[in-house]
Every structure is written in C-alpha cells, then in structure tokens.
Amino acid sequence: MIISVAIGGFFGSIFRFLVALHVTKRLVGTWLVNIIGSALLAYLFYQHLQSNISGFVWAFAGIGFCGAFTTFSTFGNETILLLMEHKYKQAFLYICSSLLLSIGTATAILYLLNTST
C-alpha cells in the first residue's frame, strides 16, 4: 500500500510541475491544480466508497496522486507573499475563491454522483 501511495505521489508531483511550466501566472497554476485535484479526489473518494475501485487504486490515485498534485503549501506561501506585498484584496480573493471553488467543486461532484445512482 505504501508503495502505491509513493508511486502515485511521484506522478502527481510531476503533473503539478508540468502545470506550473505551462501556466506562467504565479497564482493561476496553484489555483487550477487545487480545484482540479479536489474534483478528482471527490470522484475517486466516491468510487472508493462504492467499492468501484480497489484499495490499491485509491491509495495510488486518491492519496498519492491527488495528495502530491494539489498543493496547500504553495497556496499558503503564495498567500503570504501577497500579504507581504500588501496586496490584501488579491490575497482575500485568492483565499476565498480557492477554498470556495475547491470545496464547492468537490461537493458538487459528490452530490451529482450520489443523485445519479
């Protein structure tokens, strides 16, 4: 199980790096991966709860890949940098939109998956 998390984390971190290379705006890359990662994690979590995916797939994709792909540490660092640059409005909007869209997307996906069965 630990190996599957490690392998998933390896690929998740590579994909995160590739997004950073292709999205040149500092905040946009982190914002996107956190929302996409939240959506993917919600989908995988639902599939795991329904026993549609194995424990290995959950550990690899849900815990490993999504855990490394999404990045709370970068989100925190970018927020602190905005505050240090006295960009308070941008920091507030970044925090609120990141949290609302990440949690909202995950909630919407879980809701849609629950109502479609």
Backbone torsions as a table, in degrees:
resi	resn	phi	psi	omega
1	MET	NA	-42.3	-179.0
2	ILE	-63.0	-38.2	179.8
3	ILE	-64.6	-39.7	-179.9
4	SER	-65.5	-37.2	176.0
5	VAL	-64.8	-43.7	-179.0
6	ALA	-63.3	-44.0	-179.8
7	ILE	-66.0	-43.6	176.9
8	GLY	-60.6	-41.9	177.7
9	GLY	-63.2	-37.3	176.7
10	PHE	-57.9	-50.3	-178.7
11	PHE	-70.6	-37.1	177.9
12	GLY	-61.7	-41.7	179.9
13	SER	-69.2	-34.2	176.8
14	ILE	-66.1	-45.6	178.3
15	PHE	-62.3	-38.1	177.1
16	ARG	-61.5	-43.4	178.6
17	PHE	-63.1	-41.6	179.3
18	LEU	-63.8	-38.7	176.2
19	VAL	-63.2	-43.1	179.1
20	ALA	-60.7	-36.4	178.6
21	LEU	-67.8	-36.4	-174.9
22	HIS	-89.7	-20.8	177.9
23	VAL	-107.5	106.5	-172.2
24	THR	-80.9	-16.4	178.9
25	LYS	-78.7	132.8	-172.8
26	ARG	-55.8	-50.0	-173.9
27	LEU	-83.6	-29.5	-172.9
28	VAL	-64.3	-41.3	-179.5
29	GLY	-61.0	-47.2	179.2
30	THR	-64.9	-43.1	179.1
31	TRP	-58.6	-46.9	-179.2
32	LEU	-64.9	-48.2	-176.9
33	VAL	-66.2	-32.8	178.6
34	ASN	-69.4	-37.0	177.9
35	ILE	-72.9	-47.7	178.8
36	ILE	-62.3	-43.9	179.3
37	GLY	-63.4	-37.8	177.3
38	SER	-65.1	-41.4	178.2
39	ALA	-63.6	-47.0	179.9
40	LEU	-63.7	-42.3	179.7
41	LEU	-63.9	-40.4	177.6
42	ALA	-61.9	-44.5	179.1
43	TYR	-61.6	-47.8	179.9
44	LEU	-64.3	-39.7	178.4
45	PHE	-60.7	-45.3	178.1
46	TYR	-60.8	-46.8	179.9
47	GLN	-61.6	-37.6	178.0
48	HIS	-66.9	-44.3	178.4
49	LEU	-62.4	-32.5	179.5
50	GLN	-84.6	2.1	-177.4
51	SER	60.6	30.3	176.9
52	ASN	-87.2	-16.9	175.0
53	ILE	-128.1	151.2	-177.4
54	SER	-75.5	167.5	174.9
55	GLY	-60.8	-35.5	177.6
56	PHE	-62.8	-47.0	-179.6
57	VAL	-64.2	-41.5	177.7
58	TRP	-60.8	-46.8	-179.6
59	ALA	-64.1	-43.1	-179.2
60	PHE	-67.2	-56.2	-171.8
61	ALA	-86.0	-46.4	-176.0
62	GLY	-73.9	-54.8	-176.5
63	ILE	-79.5	-51.9	-175.0
64	GLY	-72.9	-61.9	-175.3
65	PHE	-62.6	-55.6	-177.3
66	CYS	-64.3	-35.5	178.8
67	GLY	-63.0	-38.4	179.5
68	ALA	-85.4	-30.3	-178.3
69	PHE	-69.4	-46.6	177.0
70	THR	-77.9	158.3	-170.7
71	THR	-147.1	90.7	177.9
72	PHE	-70.9	-33.8	-179.0
73	SER	-64.4	-41.5	178.4
74	THR	-68.5	-39.3	176.0
75	PHE	-56.9	-47.3	178.6
76	GLY	-63.2	-43.8	180.0
77	ASN	-63.8	-44.4	179.9
78	GLU	-65.2	-35.8	177.1
79	THR	-64.8	-44.8	178.8
80	ILE	-62.0	-41.3	178.1
81	LEU	-61.8	-41.5	177.0
82	LEU	-61.2	-42.5	179.3
83	LEU	-65.4	-40.6	178.6
84	MET	-65.5	-28.6	177.1
85	GLU	-86.6	8.0	-180.0
86	HIS	60.0	30.3	175.9
87	LYS	-96.4	66.3	-172.3
88	TYR	-66.5	-41.7	179.7
89	LYS	-64.4	-45.1	179.6
90	GLN	-64.1	-39.5	178.1
91	ALA	-63.4	-44.1	179.1
92	PHE	-61.3	-46.7	179.3
93	LEU	-64.7	-38.7	179.1
94	TYR	-64.0	-45.9	179.1
95	ILE	-63.2	-51.8	-176.0
96	CYS	-64.0	-46.6	-178.1
97	SER	-67.9	-37.0	178.1
98	SER	-63.1	-49.1	-178.5
99	LEU	-67.7	-48.3	-177.4
100	LEU	-64.2	-44.2	-178.0
101	LEU	-72.8	-38.1	178.8
102	SER	-66.1	-50.2	-179.5
103	ILE	-70.9	-39.2	178.9
104	GLY	-64.2	-41.3	178.3
105	THR	-64.4	-46.6	178.7
106	ALA	-61.0	-43.3	179.7
107	THR	-63.6	-44.0	-179.9
108	ALA	-62.8	-42.5	-180.0
109	ILE	-64.9	-44.9	178.0
110	LEU	-62.2	-41.0	178.4
111	TYR	-62.3	-48.5	-179.3
112	LEU	-63.4	-39.5	178.4
113	LEU	-67.8	-37.3	178.7
114	ASN	-69.3	-35.3	-177.8
115	THR	-83.4	-16.1	-178.2
116	SER	-85.8	-8.2	-178.8
117	THR	-98.9	NA	NA
